[in-house]
């Protein structure tokens, strides 16, 4: 604790207040998203193990899409934060225009695959005919999801970077509540609606995301933030070759890094699926629970990127380095407490799934114990890579660290352990921890080198 007070003393008095103002709305939104994902899993899980495994597998396809778009939004947010620190407010709309245009390039192909080739995609993800059939229906009806998510993440990221974190939080909160309500109504057929099962869950996802998008854009215009397009002509004029080059230079390694990591997680789920429906259902069951606790710290990681970006844009490099050290201690320390709480919280949560196969529940409980003890390690890596290094645009190094740890260690070890040697899921999951150790060592030394301390918006 003493080191936290020492580092805090080197920073301006209102730092903690600014940190909490930025971090808590983001954390609340992320935790609610993860919490309601848990509700989604509980509802779909009542339909059966196959339905849960199908939706869980498709969600990992969404996971790749969301992280790719998050990488784009993060890159735009980095530029906006440094422009904010430089007090160059007219640049926000230019960054947003390029981000939205790039988002279209990414999301249109994803929507086409979901709409016209869902069965082909599910055939790549699973060899179980029942899982393929149910997953195909879910994919088909959620095809607009990628396009809507790209818009939400672009506007939300820039809103937070210019010190308006409450807007995406409120829009997200409404979307999450609506998603839960529509899931309850459409999956099981309440209030006179037909019981649509997994198809109802797909409709709920699209409807809630659409409303979230509309609310976010409406309030940005209502509050007259510098993120409004008054006409299509203004949007076109805001897209410049120079702005595109700057954004692409920063975001391409971020998106590749997100793609590398999310495809790695996706690969883990393909391996779990090949290990058996029980293993896949167990991981689909516990993912949202872990997400609740991790997502709380995502807000602090995002605030880390924004606050360091303010300092780097103003050329205050020593202040940025002191802040980075504070974050490296604070967030993992909180992860120790969060891991214990996650284990304790798992008991009432698993009581919600009493109708689930006992084998799935027992396997899930054992994995949760392992997750709780290593949460602080994951949060350290999240802080160094996606908070500190990203703030200075050190995205190529993030990509390299992600690639080495995930594809050099994580995925090969999971494949050998789960498929070649046939180890039980608990053993395979423990083998994957070595990936986090590699990532921790590489990212720590990169932060310590100070090579990430860069101003990206000086002309």
N, C-alpha and C positions, 0 to 999 in steps of 0.2 A: 504493500500500500504506500510505503514511503516514497518509492520512485514515482508513483502517480502524482503525489503532492509536489515533488521536486519539478517534474515536467510541467505541471499546471502552473507553477509559479513563474515560468519563463514566458508565459503567454498573456495576452491582454485580459483584463478583468472580465469582460463580457463574453469571453470565448465559450464558456460552458453554456451560457444562456443561448447564444447563437446556435451552438451545436444541437441543443435539445429542441430549439424551435424548428430546425431543419429535419432532424432525425426522427423525432417522435411521430409526426404525421406520416412519414414514409413507413416507419416501423409498424404503425397501427394498420395502415392499408395492407402491407405485406402479410401481417399476422392474420388479419381478417380473411384475406384471400386464402391463406393456407388453412385457416379454421373451417371456412366454408367448403374448401376442397375435401376436408375430412368429412363434412356433412354429405357432400356428393358421394364419396366413397361408401359411407354408411347406407345411403339410399340405394345406390346401384348394387352394393353388396347384398342387400336383401333379395335381389333377384336371383342370386346364385353365384357360385365360384367362377363359372365360365364368363358370365357377364362382367364380373369385377375384373377378371384377367384381361378381357377384351378392351374395356374402356381404359384400364391401366396401361395397356400396351399402346393404344392410340394416343393417350395423353403424353407418352414419351415422344411421339412424332410432333405433337404440339410443343413439347418441351424444347426440341431442337429449333423449331420455328420461332418460338418466343425468345430464346436466347440469341438467335441470330439478329432478330429485330431489337433486342435489348442492347446488343453490341452497337448497332447503328444509333440508337437513342443515346447510349452512353457517350459515344464519340461526339455527337451533336451537343450533349450536355457539357462535356469538357470544354469545348470551344465557347459555349455560352457563358460558362462560369468564369473563364479567363477574360472574356470580353466584359463581363460584369465587373471583375476586379480592375480592369483597365478603364471602366466607365464609358465604354463605346456601345451604347444601347441600340443604336440603329442597326447594328450587325445581327441582332437576334433573328429578325425576320428572314434574313438571307440564309442563315444557318438552317432555320426551320424549313424553308422552301426546298433546299437541296436534300434535307433529310426525308421529307415527304416523297419527293420524286424518286429517291433511291429506294425508299420503302416499297413503292409500287413495283419497281423492277424485281424485288425479292418476292413479294406476296402474290402477284398475279400467277406465276408458275405454280406456286404451292396450292392456290385455289383450284387451278386447272387439274392438277393431279388428284386432289380430293374429290372433285366433281365428276371427272370422266374416267379416272383409273383407280378408284378406291380398292377394288378387289385385287388388282395387280400389286398395289402397295402392301395390302394386308398379307398377301402371299409371300412377300419378302420378309415380313415381320414374324410370321408364325407358320408352323406346319400343321396346326390343329384346325380341321375344317369348321368346327363350331366357333372357335375364336375368330377365324377369318370371316365367317358369315355375319356375326354380330358386329365386329369391328368395321366391316365394309359399310353397313347401314349408318353407323355413327359418323364415319368419315364423310360420307356423301352429304349428310344433312348439316354438317358444320363447315362446309367449304368457304363461307364468307368470313370465318373467324380470323384467318390470317390477315386479310386486308384491314379489318376493323382494329385488330391488335396493333398493326403497324402505325395507324393514325394515333391511337391512344398512347402508345409508348413514346412517339415523337413529341406530341404536345405535352405529355406529362413530364418527360425528362427536361425539356426546356423550361417549363413552368417552375420546376424545383430548382433549376440552376440559376434562375433570376430571382430566387427568394420568395416563391409563391408555392410552397409545398402542400398547402391545404386544399388547393383546387383538385389535383389528381386524387388526393385522399378521399375527398367527399364524393367525387364522381365514381371512384372505385367502390366506395362503401355502398352506394345506391345499387351499382351493378351486382355486387356480391349478394346483397339482400334479395334482389330480384331473381338472381340465379337460384338461390335456395328455395324461394317461394314457387317458382316455375318448375323446379325439379320435383318438389313435393306434389304439385298439382298434376303435372304431365306424366311423370313416371308411373304413379299409382292410380291416376284417374279420379281425383277429388273434384268436388264442386261441379259435377256434371260433365267434366272433360273425360275423354276416353283414356284408358290406361295404355300409354305408348311404350313403356319400358325404356330401353336404352335410347330409342328414337326420341322419346320425350326429354331425356337428358341432353341430347344434341340440340333440340329446339331451345331449351332453357339457356344453354351456353351462348347461342347466337343472339337471342333476344336481349339478354342481360348485357352483353358486350356492346350491342348497338346502342342501347340506352346510355351506357357509360360514355361512349364516344360523343353522343349528342350533348349530354350534360356538360362535359369538359369543354367542348368548343363554345357552347352557349355562354358559360360563365367567363371564359376568356374574353369573349366579345362584350359581355355585360360590364366587366371591370376595365375594359379598354386597355388590356395589357399589350405590350409591343410584340404580340404574337398573332395579330389579326391580319387577315387578307381581305382588303376591301373589294377586290375584283380579281377575276382570272388574269387580267393583264398585269396586275401587281405581282401575282404569284410568278408569272412567266418572267417578268423583269427582275425578280429577286434571285432567280437562278443564274449564277454566273460561272464561267469556266474556272476562274480563280477560286471561288468558294467551293466548287465541286472538287477541285484538286486538293484543297486543304482538308475537306471533310473525308475524302477518300483516303488520303494519306494517313489520317488518324484512325478512321473507322475500319479500314480493311483488315489490319492486323487484329483489331478487337473482335470483329465479326468472325474472322478465321479462328481466333482463340476460342470464342464462344462456340463456334461450330465444332472445333476440335474437342472441346470439353463435353458439349452436349451430345455429340455423336458417340463419344466414349461412354457416357452414361446410358445412351440408347443401346450401345453394344452390350453393356452389362445386362440390360433387360432382355435383349435377344438371347443372351447366354442363360439367364434365369428361366426364360421361356422354354429353352431346349432342355433344361434340367427337369422341368415338369410344371404342370398347372398349379400345383400346391406352392412351389417356390415363387412362381410369378405372382400368384394371388397374395402371398404373404408380404412381398415387397411392395405391391400396389396398395396394400392395407396400411403399412406403416410409413410410407413416404410422406403423406400429408402431416402426420404427427411430428416427424422430424422437421418438416417444413415450418410448422408454427414457431418453433424455437429458433431455427436458423434465420427465418425471415425477420424476426425482431431486430437482429443485428444487421440485416441488409440495410435498414434505414441508417444506421450509424456508418456503415461502409459507404453508402451514397453521400451522406453528409461529409464524410472524410474527403471524398473526391471533390466535392463542391468547395469546401472551405480551403483545401490545399490549392485548388484552382484559383480562388480569389487571390491568394498570396503569390502564386507563381505569375499570374497575369499582371500583378503590381511589382514584380521583380523582388519580392521579399523572400529570398531563398532560405535564409537561416531560420526565419520564423516558420516557414513551411516544414523544414526538417524537424524542428522541435515539436510541431504539431503531429508529424508522422510518428515520432517516437511515443508520444502520448497515446495515439490510437493503437499502436502495436502492443502496448501493455494493457490498455483498458478493455478492448473488445475480447481478447482471449480470456482475460480474467473473469469477465462476465460469463463467458462460455462454460467455465467450470461450474458455476452455480446453475446455469441453464441446463446442463447435462443431468445434474441431479434431479432438477424439477421435471425434466422430460421423462425420466424413469418413473418417478412418483405419479405423474399425470397419466402414464400409460395404463395404470390399473383401472380407473373409471372409464377410460376411453375404450378399452378392450371389452368392457362390460356391455357396450353398445352393440357388439358383434356376437352376441351369445348364440345366434342362429348359424353362424359360420362354422365350417368344419373345424373340429378341435385341433387337427393337425396343423392347419393354417394358423390358428391363433397361437399355439404353442411355439411354432417356428418364429412368428412375428415377435413374440415376447422376448425370445432369446436374442434376436437381432437388435431390438430396442436397447437392451442392456449394453451391448457393444457400442451402439451409436452414442449413448449417453456419456460413456467414458472418453470418447475421442472427439466430442463436439468442439472442445477448445482448440484442438489442432486444426480442424476445418476452418474455424473462425479466424485463426491466425493467418492462414493462407488467403482467406477471403479479404482480410484487411490489407495485407501487404500487396497483393496482386491487383485486386479490383477496387481498392480504395486509394492506396498510396501511389503505386507505379502508374496506374491509369491516369491519375490527376495531371501528371507531367507528360502524358502522351508516350510513355515508354511501352508502347503496345507491341512492338516487335519482340521485346524480351518476354512479355507476358505470353505471347504466342509460343515462343520457344520453350519456356518453362512448362506450359500446358502440354505441349506436344511430347516433350521428353517424359514427363511424369505419367501422363495418361496412356499414351501409345507405346512408350518404351517399357513401362512397368505395369500399369493398372490393367489394361485390356488383355495383354498376353498372360498375366498371372491368373486373371479370372477365367480365361479360356482353358488354360492348362489345368487349373484346379477343378473347375466345374464340369468341363466336357471330357478332357483327356483322362484325368485321374479319377473323376467321379466323386470328388469330395462333397460332403454335405454343405448346404448353403452357409451355415455359420462359419465354417472354415474358409470358404471362398471369400466371404465378406471380410474376415480378419486379414486375409492375404492382401486385400485391396488397400489396407491402411499404409502399406509401404509406399504407395503412390503419394499419399499426403506427406509422408516424411521427406521424400525427395523434393516435393514442391516447397516444403517449409525451408529446407536448407538453401535451395537456389534463390528463392524470393527474398530471404533474409539478407543474404550477401548482396543482392542487387540493390535493396533499399539502403544498406549501409554504404554502398559505393557512391551515392549521391548523384549518379548519372541521370536519374530521372528528374532532377530539378531543372525544368526547362519552361521558358515562356513561349507559348505556341502562337500567340496572336500579335507579337511585335512585327511591324512591317519591315 
